[in-house]
Amino acid sequence: MNIEEFRDIKIAYMRRIGRYGLENKHLMETFKAYLKENNLFNEETIILGIALDNPMYVSEENQRYDVGVIISDQKSKYDLSIRNIDNGRYAIFEVEHTEESIATFWKNIQLLTGDLQVDTTKPIIERYTFSKISLHLCEFCIPLK
């Protein structure tokens, strides 16, 4: 685990509303296809997946999930909504990019973050970089107080 400071991160994103699960994966595939079709997908691309609502408190039909790309080149044009990521410190956990490893991460999240002061007012962010994906890895960014 590492700690990173997030500052002034903007993303161009797509959102779906509904039960978390397989449809989020479909949104990710749709989003990557959009990036490729618009020549916005390369070795520098960083994609974020953001579950905005806690399923314990928000009904399935109202759960929001964003998939976005960090805007690093101000010249690139996106026909998408733009938003900011919350500034602050995040604990970064590297996880194998398999359904089993990700499910294990979520199952053990309380244990993994037990010594950290997690900011539960901000969403946990999934981060996918080209270099990590090629190694079958992804990252979970846990917001800290």
C-alpha positions as CSV (number, residue, x, y, z in Angstrom):
1,M,0.0,0.0,0.0
2,N,1.1,3.5,-0.8
3,I,-0.3,6.9,0.0
4,E,-0.8,9.5,-2.8
5,E,-2.1,13.1,-2.8
6,F,-4.8,13.7,-5.5
7,R,-4.9,17.4,-6.6
8,D,-6.9,19.0,-9.4
9,I,-7.8,15.9,-11.3
10,K,-10.4,16.3,-14.0
11,I,-12.1,13.4,-15.8
12,A,-14.3,13.1,-18.8
13,Y,-16.8,10.4,-18.0
14,M,-19.8,8.3,-18.7
15,R,-22.4,7.4,-16.0
16,R,-24.9,4.7,-15.5
17,I,-27.5,4.5,-12.8
18,G,-28.7,1.1,-11.6
19,R,-27.6,-2.0,-9.7
20,Y,-23.9,-2.4,-9.4
21,G,-22.5,-5.5,-11.2
22,L,-22.1,-6.7,-14.7
23,E,-23.6,-3.6,-16.2
24,N,-20.7,-1.6,-14.8
25,K,-18.3,-3.9,-16.7
26,H,-20.3,-3.2,-19.9
27,L,-20.0,0.5,-19.3
28,M,-16.3,0.2,-18.9
29,E,-16.1,-1.7,-22.3
30,T,-18.3,0.9,-23.9
31,F,-16.1,3.7,-22.5
32,K,-12.9,2.0,-23.7
33,A,-14.4,1.6,-27.2
34,Y,-15.3,5.3,-27.2
35,L,-11.7,6.3,-26.3
36,K,-10.2,4.0,-29.0
37,E,-12.7,5.3,-31.7
38,N,-11.7,8.9,-30.8
39,N,-7.9,8.2,-30.7
40,L,-7.9,9.0,-26.9
41,F,-6.6,5.6,-25.8
42,N,-2.8,5.1,-25.5
43,E,0.0,4.2,-23.0
44,E,-0.6,7.4,-21.0
45,T,-4.4,6.8,-20.5
46,I,-5.6,6.5,-17.0
47,I,-9.2,5.2,-16.5
48,L,-11.1,5.5,-13.3
49,G,-14.1,3.5,-12.1
50,I,-16.1,5.2,-9.4
51,A,-19.0,3.7,-7.5
52,L,-20.6,6.9,-6.1
53,D,-23.1,5.2,-3.7
54,N,-22.9,2.8,-0.9
55,P,-25.2,-0.1,-1.7
56,M,-26.0,-0.5,2.0
57,Y,-27.8,2.9,1.9
58,V,-28.8,3.5,-1.7
59,S,-31.4,1.4,-3.5
60,E,-30.3,-0.6,-6.5
61,E,-32.2,1.5,-9.0
62,N,-30.4,4.7,-7.8
63,Q,-26.8,3.5,-7.6
64,R,-24.5,5.6,-9.7
65,Y,-21.3,4.4,-11.3
66,D,-18.9,6.6,-13.3
67,V,-16.2,5.5,-15.7
68,G,-13.8,8.3,-16.7
69,V,-10.5,9.2,-18.2
70,I,-8.1,11.6,-16.5
71,I,-7.7,14.6,-18.7
72,S,-4.0,15.1,-19.0
73,D,-3.9,16.9,-22.4
74,Q,-6.1,20.0,-22.4
75,K,-6.1,20.0,-26.2
76,S,-8.0,16.7,-26.4
77,K,-11.7,17.0,-27.1
78,Y,-14.2,14.9,-25.3
79,D,-18.0,14.8,-26.1
80,L,-18.6,13.7,-22.5
81,S,-19.4,15.2,-19.1
82,I,-16.5,16.6,-17.2
83,R,-16.0,16.5,-13.4
84,N,-13.4,16.8,-10.7
85,I,-12.1,14.1,-8.4
86,D,-12.0,15.0,-4.8
87,N,-8.7,16.4,-3.7
88,G,-7.0,14.7,-0.8
89,R,-4.9,11.8,0.4
90,Y,-5.6,8.3,-0.9
91,A,-4.3,4.9,0.2
92,I,-3.5,2.9,-3.0
93,F,-3.9,-0.9,-3.0
94,E,-2.7,-2.9,-5.9
95,V,-4.9,-5.9,-6.7
96,E,-4.8,-8.6,-9.3
97,H,-7.3,-7.8,-12.0
98,T,-9.4,-10.9,-11.6
99,E,-13.0,-11.2,-10.4
100,E,-11.8,-13.4,-7.5
101,S,-9.1,-11.0,-6.3
102,I,-11.3,-8.0,-6.6
103,A,-14.1,-9.8,-4.7
104,T,-11.6,-10.8,-2.0
105,F,-10.4,-7.2,-1.8
106,W,-13.9,-5.9,-1.2
107,K,-14.7,-8.7,1.3
108,N,-11.5,-7.8,3.3
109,I,-11.6,-4.0,2.9
110,Q,-12.3,-3.4,6.6
111,L,-9.3,-5.5,7.6
112,L,-7.1,-3.9,5.0
113,T,-8.0,-0.4,6.0
114,G,-8.3,-1.0,9.7
115,D,-5.3,1.2,10.7
116,L,-6.3,4.0,8.3
117,Q,-8.7,6.9,8.8
118,V,-10.9,6.4,5.8
119,D,-13.0,9.3,4.6
120,T,-16.4,7.6,4.1
121,T,-17.8,10.8,2.6
122,K,-15.8,10.2,-0.6
123,P,-16.0,7.3,-3.0
124,I,-13.4,4.6,-3.4
125,I,-11.9,4.8,-6.9
126,E,-10.7,2.0,-9.1
127,R,-7.7,3.1,-11.2
128,Y,-6.5,1.4,-14.4
129,T,-3.3,2.4,-16.0
130,F,-1.9,0.9,-19.2
131,S,1.2,-0.4,-17.4
132,K,-0.8,-2.1,-14.6
133,I,-3.4,-3.6,-17.0
134,S,-0.6,-5.2,-19.0
135,L,0.5,-6.9,-15.8
136,H,-3.1,-7.9,-15.0
137,L,-3.3,-5.5,-12.1
138,C,-5.5,-2.6,-11.0
139,E,-5.5,-0.2,-8.1
140,F,-8.1,0.8,-5.5
141,C,-7.7,4.3,-4.2
142,I,-9.2,4.6,-0.7
143,P,-9.9,8.3,0.4
144,L,-8.3,9.2,3.8
145,K,-9.2,11.9,6.3
